[in-house]
Amino acid sequence: MKRTAISLALLIALLKFTGAQPALGIDSIAITPDTVALGQSVNILLNVVNTGDSAFFGPIVLHFAVNNFFGVLDTSNGGILLDSGQSIQVTVSNYFIDQPIYAVGDNIVVIWPAAFDGNVVTTDSIHAIIHVLDSLLSSGSPPLKDQIKVFYKTSDKSLFIDYGDLIGKIDDVTCYSILGQRMAVYNYAVNEISFGENSPQIFLLAIRTKEGEIITFKILRM
């Protein structure tokens, strides 16, 4: 029994020494649509592959970098099993595109996978280009954004929204973190949004009209 234990220990050490471990890479990416206006969202489809010599099991974290900004794109909720050479498709839906992370024009986005605990090698990354246009405006005057009043009241820790004449034309209201993750969704013209102590200090507010136009605001909580 003791000899068997020693043999197993030597085998594990040998595997580590020879680099027999899982490694994650990305071999394909598709972003739809690849041209959007500020305040819109895209869907990202990635093919994550285990390029290492042994099986990988655990949550996968997708990191991204764009315009000198680094962040987390998505984290899988549970353990993913990938044998050596096996791949899996990962979808990030409704990823929000807006300032200050994205700028008008061509944005080069670099994405790479990693293990949640960091105990895996990342072999490669992949990049794609998202072309960003100016925010969508209504055909009339003044612009929709000028018709909506948004203000944060520190004493109440609440955000108040006055839609003016647009009150009957609002489809939904969504709060996003600056990483594009949805914090809250209201399927009506909500007038007051309350925040807890642990809520982000900076977030984005997206108001969508029934015609599909999106108006965005950057909110700073004091």
Secondary structure, DSSP 8 states (H G I E B T S, - for coil): -HHHHHHHHHHHHHHHHTT-S-EEEEEEEEEESSEEETT-EEEEEEEEEE-SSS-EEE-EEEEEEETTEEEEEEE-SS-EEE-TT-EEEEEEEEEE--TTTS-SEEEEEEEEEEETTS-SEE---EEEEEEEE-----SSSS-HHHH-EEEEETTTTEEEEE-GGGGGGEEEEEEEETTS-EEEEESS--SEEE--TTS-SEEEEEEEETTS-EEEEEEE--
